[in-house]
Amino acid sequence: MASISAEDEAALATAPAEELLGLDAVTDLGDDTTAACILAKRANHVRVQAAALAWNRLGARVNTLSPGVIATAMAKAEADSDADGHMLKMLDACGAGRPGTPGEIADAVAFLTGPEARYITGTDLLVDGGQAAWIRRHMRRRPSSSPNAPSASTSATCS
C-alpha cells in the first residue's frame, strides 16, 4: 500500500469499527473518493488478516473475496451511464475481456468455504478476470491530492 504508515495500517486492522472513520488515515483523505475506496479495501484486507490470527486457533477461517465487474443489473446500469465507455474499454483490454458471472463468484465462494480451502485463512481472493492486474500495469498513475492517500498503484482497485 502506498502512502500509509505501518502505524496507520495497524490502526486500520485493529481499531473498533466505530472508531474507523476517525483514524488519521481516513480523515486525511478529504473528498478523494477513489483514494477512499482503495483505502477501504486495504482496511478490509488487513482487518481480515488480524481476524484470521485471532480466530485461527479456534478453528475458524476468515477470508474475503474481491469480485471485479460482474454481470448484474447494477453493473449494466453503471455501464449504461458511462458516457465514454470507460468501464467497457477496461473490460475489453484486460484479462478475460468480459464481466464475470454471479455463478463464477458463487464457485469461488464455494471453494473458499469448502474443505479444499481448509488451509487458507487471512487472505483475499481476487476474482476479476485480470482487471486489477491490468489496471496496475497499464492505467496511468494519477498523483494524489492528499499526502496519505493511497495511489492507483496499490493492490486494491475500485470498480
Backbone as numpy.savetxt, mean C-alpha at the origin, in Angstrom:
# Nx Ny Nz CAx CAy CAz Cx Cy Cz
11.28 3.25 2.84 10.43 4.43 2.84 11.31 5.65 2.84
11.16 6.50 1.91 11.93 7.72 1.85 11.36 8.75 2.81
12.19 9.52 3.41 11.82 10.73 4.14 11.20 10.57 5.51
11.01 9.38 6.05 10.56 9.33 7.43 11.64 8.66 8.27
11.77 9.15 9.45 12.82 8.65 10.35 12.42 7.31 10.95
13.42 6.63 11.49 13.15 5.36 12.18 12.22 5.59 13.36
12.37 6.73 14.03 11.49 7.04 15.17 10.05 7.22 14.71
9.86 7.93 13.58 8.50 8.11 13.05 7.89 6.78 12.63
8.71 5.93 12.00 8.20 4.62 11.58 7.82 3.77 12.79
8.64 3.82 13.85 8.32 3.07 15.07 7.02 3.58 15.69
6.83 4.89 15.66 5.60 5.46 16.20 4.39 5.01 15.37
4.55 5.01 14.05 3.46 4.54 13.19 3.12 3.08 13.48
4.13 2.29 13.81 3.93 0.86 14.05 3.24 0.58 15.37
3.46 1.42 16.37 3.03 1.05 17.72 2.06 2.00 18.40
1.85 3.17 17.86 0.94 4.13 18.51 -0.48 3.58 18.54
-1.20 3.84 19.61 -2.63 3.48 19.63 -3.35 4.17 18.46
-4.33 3.52 17.91 -5.03 4.03 16.73 -5.51 5.47 16.92
-6.01 5.77 18.10 -6.55 7.12 18.33 -5.47 8.20 18.34
-4.20 7.83 18.38 -3.10 8.79 18.38 -2.43 8.96 17.02
-2.77 8.13 16.05 -2.08 8.15 14.76 -2.15 9.50 14.06
-3.31 10.12 14.05 -3.46 11.39 13.33 -2.65 12.53 13.94
-2.22 12.39 15.18 -1.43 13.42 15.84 0.07 13.24 15.71
0.52 12.14 15.10 1.95 11.91 14.95 2.58 12.93 14.00
3.82 13.31 14.29 4.52 14.28 13.44 4.57 13.85 11.98
4.83 12.57 11.73 4.92 12.08 10.35 3.61 12.31 9.59
2.51 12.32 10.31 1.20 12.53 9.68 0.90 14.02 9.56
1.07 14.77 10.63 0.73 16.19 10.59 1.63 16.98 9.64
2.87 16.51 9.47 3.80 17.20 8.57 3.42 17.07 7.10
2.51 16.20 6.76 2.12 16.00 5.36 1.32 17.15 4.80
0.63 17.87 5.65 -0.20 18.96 5.16 -1.32 18.43 4.30
-1.52 19.06 3.14 -2.61 18.68 2.24 -2.17 17.77 1.10
-1.00 17.18 1.19 -0.47 16.31 0.13 -1.17 14.95 0.20
-2.23 14.78 -0.59 -3.03 13.56 -0.50 -2.28 12.33 -1.00
-1.43 12.48 -2.00 -0.67 11.33 -2.49 0.30 10.86 -1.42
1.02 11.79 -0.80 1.95 11.43 0.27 1.19 10.82 1.45
0.00 11.35 1.73 -0.79 10.79 2.83 -1.19 9.36 2.54
-1.58 9.08 1.32 -1.95 7.72 0.94 -0.76 6.78 1.05
0.39 7.20 0.58 1.60 6.38 0.65 1.99 6.14 2.10
1.94 7.19 2.91 2.28 7.04 4.32 1.29 6.11 5.03
0.02 6.22 4.70 -0.99 5.34 5.32 -0.72 3.88 4.97
-0.35 3.61 3.73 -0.04 2.23 3.36 1.22 1.74 4.07
2.23 2.61 4.19 3.45 2.22 4.91 3.13 1.98 6.39
2.30 2.82 6.96 1.90 2.63 8.35 1.20 1.30 8.52
0.34 0.95 7.59 -0.34 -0.35 7.66 0.68 -1.48 7.63
1.67 -1.37 6.78 2.70 -2.43 6.69 3.46 -2.58 8.01
3.91 -1.47 8.59 4.69 -1.58 9.83 3.81 -1.98 11.01
2.55 -1.61 10.99 1.63 -2.05 12.05 1.39 -3.55 11.96
1.29 -4.08 10.76 1.12 -5.52 10.58 2.37 -6.25 11.07
3.54 -5.72 10.76 4.77 -6.34 11.24 4.80 -6.37 12.77
4.45 -5.25 13.38 4.45 -5.18 14.85 3.41 -6.15 15.43
2.23 -6.20 14.84 1.19 -7.10 15.32 1.60 -8.55 15.14
2.28 -8.86 14.04 2.72 -10.23 13.81 3.68 -10.68 14.90
4.57 -9.79 15.31 5.49 -10.13 16.40 4.72 -10.42 17.68
3.72 -9.61 17.96 2.95 -9.77 19.20 2.09 -11.04 19.18
1.52 -11.37 18.04 0.56 -12.49 17.96 1.18 -13.81 17.54
2.39 -13.78 17.00 3.01 -14.99 16.48 3.13 -16.09 17.53
3.54 -15.75 18.73 3.73 -16.74 19.79 2.41 -17.38 20.23
1.31 -16.72 19.90 -0.01 -17.26 20.23 -0.58 -18.10 19.08
0.21 -18.25 18.03 -0.21 -19.07 16.89 -0.99 -18.36 15.82
-1.10 -17.05 15.93 -1.85 -16.29 14.92 -0.89 -15.71 13.88
-1.38 -15.61 12.66 -0.63 -14.95 11.59 -1.34 -13.65 11.26
-0.56 -12.62 11.00 -1.12 -11.31 10.66 -0.45 -10.85 9.37
-1.24 -10.69 8.32 -0.74 -10.25 7.02 -1.72 -9.26 6.41
-1.27 -8.58 5.38 -2.15 -7.72 4.61 -2.03 -8.09 3.15
-3.00 -7.63 2.38 -3.00 -7.80 0.95 -3.24 -6.44 0.32
-2.40 -6.07 -0.63 -2.55 -4.79 -1.33 -2.92 -5.05 -2.78
-4.19 -4.87 -3.11 -4.59 -5.09 -4.50 -4.27 -3.88 -5.36
-4.06 -4.13 -6.63 -3.94 -3.05 -7.60 -5.32 -2.66 -8.08
-5.41 -2.25 -9.32 -6.70 -1.89 -9.89 -7.46 -3.19 -10.16
-8.62 -3.30 -9.55 -9.45 -4.50 -9.67 -10.73 -4.14 -10.42
-11.15 -5.00 -11.32 -12.32 -4.76 -12.15 -13.58 -4.78 -11.30
-13.91 -3.63 -10.73 -15.11 -3.46 -9.91 -15.85 -2.23 -10.42
-17.05 -2.03 -9.91 -17.82 -0.84 -10.29 -17.06 0.43 -9.90
-16.39 0.42 -8.75 -15.64 1.60 -8.32 -14.49 1.90 -9.28
-13.76 0.88 -9.71 -12.65 1.09 -10.65 -13.18 1.59 -11.99
-14.32 1.07 -12.42 -14.90 1.53 -13.68 -15.30 2.99 -13.58
-15.91 3.38 -12.46 -16.29 4.78 -12.28 -15.06 5.68 -12.28
-13.98 5.23 -11.63 -12.74 6.01 -11.61 -12.18 6.14 -13.03
-12.17 5.04 -13.78 -11.66 5.08 -15.15 -12.52 5.98 -16.03
-13.83 5.93 -15.84 -14.75 6.76 -16.63 -14.56 8.24 -16.33
-14.15 8.58 -15.10 -13.98 9.99 -14.73 -12.57 10.49 -15.01
-11.69 9.61 -15.45 -10.29 9.95 -15.73 -10.20 10.51 -17.15
-10.33 11.82 -17.29 -10.42 12.47 -18.60 -9.24 12.18 -19.52
-8.02 12.12 -18.96 -6.86 11.89 -19.82 -6.48 10.41 -19.93
-7.27 9.54 -19.30 -7.02 8.11 -19.40 -5.78 7.63 -18.69
-5.34 8.37 -17.68 -4.10 8.05 -16.96 -4.11 6.63 -16.40
-5.19 6.26 -15.74 -5.26 4.94 -15.11 -5.17 3.84 -16.17
-5.91 3.99 -17.27 -5.89 2.96 -18.31 -4.54 2.89 -19.00
-3.88 4.03 -19.18 -2.54 4.05 -19.77 -1.55 3.29 -18.88
-1.65 3.51 -17.56 -0.76 2.79 -16.64 -1.02 1.30 -16.71
-2.28 0.90 -16.76 -2.60 -0.52 -16.83 -2.07 -1.15 -18.12
-2.19 -0.42 -19.23 -1.69 -0.92 -20.51 -0.17 -1.09 -20.49
0.52 -0.21 -19.78 1.98 -0.20 -19.81 2.63 -1.15 -18.81
1.92 -1.57 -17.80 2.57 -2.32 -16.74 2.17 -3.78 -16.71
3.06 -4.58 -16.22 2.79 -5.97 -15.87 1.77 -6.68 -16.72
0.66 -7.04 -16.12 -0.37 -7.82 -16.78 -1.11 -7.03 -17.84
-1.07 -5.70 -17.77 -1.73 -4.87 -18.77 -3.24 -4.88 -18.70
-3.78 -5.25 -17.56 -5.23 -5.32 -17.38 -5.53 -5.19 -15.90
-6.77 -4.87 -15.57 -7.11 -4.89 -14.15 -7.22 -6.33 -13.66
-7.08 -6.50 -12.37 -7.29 -7.81 -11.77 -8.77 -8.07 -11.61
-9.09 -9.27 -11.22 -10.49 -9.63 -10.99 -10.71 -9.86 -9.50
-11.94 -9.69 -9.05 -12.23 -10.02 -7.65 -11.84 -11.46 -7.31
-12.00 -12.37 -8.26 -11.64 -13.77 -8.03 -10.14 -13.94 -7.78
-9.32 -13.14 -8.48 -7.87 -13.22 -8.26 -7.49 -12.73 -6.86
-8.20 -11.73 -6.38 -7.96 -11.26 -5.01 -8.42 -12.32 -4.01
-9.58 -12.93 -4.27 -10.07 -13.99 -3.39 -9.09 -15.16 -3.35
-8.50 -15.51 -4.49 -7.51 -16.59 -4.52 -6.30 -16.25 -3.66
-5.84 -15.00 -3.73 -4.69 -14.59 -2.92 -5.02 -14.62 -1.43
-6.22 -14.18 -1.07 -6.65 -14.23 0.33 -6.76 -15.68 0.79
-7.30 -16.54 -0.06 -7.41 -17.95 0.30 -6.02 -18.55 0.55
-5.05 -18.18 -0.28 -3.69 -18.66 -0.06 -3.17 -18.17 1.29
-3.27 -16.86 1.55 -2.72 -16.29 2.79 -3.38 -16.87 4.04
-4.63 -17.25 3.94 -5.33 -17.78 5.12 -5.29 -19.30 5.20
-4.76 -19.92 4.17 -4.73 -21.37 4.12 -3.46 -21.99 4.69
-3.44 -23.31 4.75 -2.31 -24.02 5.34 -1.00 -23.85 4.57
-1.08 -23.55 3.28 0.14 -23.36 2.49 0.93 -22.14 2.94
0.28 -21.22 3.63 0.93 -19.98 4.06 1.16 -19.94 5.56
1.19 -21.09 6.21 1.29 -21.10 7.67 2.59 -20.53 8.20
3.61 -20.39 7.36 4.88 -19.81 7.80 5.02 -18.35 7.36
3.95 -17.78 6.84 3.96 -16.39 6.38 3.22 -15.53 7.40
3.93 -14.57 7.96 3.30 -13.63 8.89 4.08 -12.32 8.86
3.38 -11.22 9.10 4.02 -9.91 9.13 4.38 -9.38 7.77
3.66 -9.79 6.76 4.01 -9.36 5.40 2.80 -8.82 4.67
3.07 -8.13 3.59 2.04 -7.61 2.71 2.18 -8.30 1.37
1.11 -8.87 0.87 1.13 -9.51 -0.44 0.59 -8.51 -1.46
1.46 -8.11 -2.37 1.10 -7.16 -3.41 0.51 -7.94 -4.59
-0.75 -7.69 -4.88 -1.46 -8.40 -5.94 -1.96 -7.34 -6.92
-1.08 -6.95 -7.83 -1.40 -5.81 -8.70 -0.98 -5.99 -10.15
-0.62 -7.20 -10.55 -0.25 -7.43 -11.94 1.00 -6.70 -12.38
1.80 -6.26 -11.44 3.05 -5.55 -11.77 2.93 -4.04 -11.77
1.78 -3.50 -11.40 1.57 -2.05 -11.46 2.52 -1.28 -10.56
2.70 -1.71 -9.33 3.59 -0.98 -8.42 5.03 -0.98 -8.92
5.47 -2.11 -9.45 6.83 -2.18 -9.99 6.98 -1.23 -11.17
5.97 -1.16 -12.01 6.02 -0.25 -13.15 6.07 1.20 -12.69
5.24 1.53 -11.71 5.23 2.91 -11.20 6.59 3.27 -10.63
7.19 2.39 -9.82 8.50 2.67 -9.22 9.59 2.82 -10.26
9.53 2.08 -11.34 10.62 2.09 -12.30 10.44 3.06 -13.45
9.19 3.44 -13.75 8.97 4.19 -14.98 8.29 5.54 -14.85
7.60 5.77 -13.76 6.93 7.07 -13.63 7.92 8.11 -13.12
7.72 9.33 -13.52 8.57 10.42 -13.05 8.44 10.61 -11.57
9.54 10.90 -10.93 9.54 11.22 -9.50 9.16 12.68 -9.36
8.24 12.93 -8.43 7.82 14.30 -8.17 8.37 14.73 -6.82
8.99 15.92 -6.77 9.49 16.37 -5.47 8.33 16.62 -4.53
8.56 16.36 -3.29 7.53 16.52 -2.27 7.52 17.95 -1.76
6.35 18.40 -1.35 6.24 19.73 -0.78 6.54 19.74 0.71
6.64 18.57 1.31 6.87 18.49 2.75 8.17 17.74 3.01
8.98 18.21 3.96 10.25 17.54 4.21 10.09 16.11 4.71
8.99 15.77 5.33 8.78 14.41 5.84 7.86 13.57 4.97
7.43 14.12 3.84 6.51 13.39 3.00 7.23 12.30 2.24
6.60 11.13 2.13 7.22 10.05 1.36 7.25 10.42 -0.12
8.26 9.95 -0.83 8.35 10.25 -2.24 7.66 9.16 -3.05
7.54 9.40 -4.36 6.91 8.42 -5.24 7.76 7.16 -5.39
8.98 7.18 -4.88 9.84 6.02 -5.02 9.69 5.01 -3.89
8.72 5.22 -3.02 8.52 4.28 -1.92 7.89 3.01 -2.43
7.86 2.00 -1.58 7.34 0.72 -2.02 5.83 0.67 -2.04
5.16 1.60 -1.44 3.70 1.61 -1.45 3.20 2.49 -2.58
2.10 2.15 -3.16 1.49 2.97 -4.19 0.03 3.17 -3.87
-0.52 4.23 -4.36 -1.94 4.48 -4.18 -2.59 4.54 -5.54
-3.67 3.87 -5.67 -4.39 3.91 -6.93 -5.86 3.96 -6.66
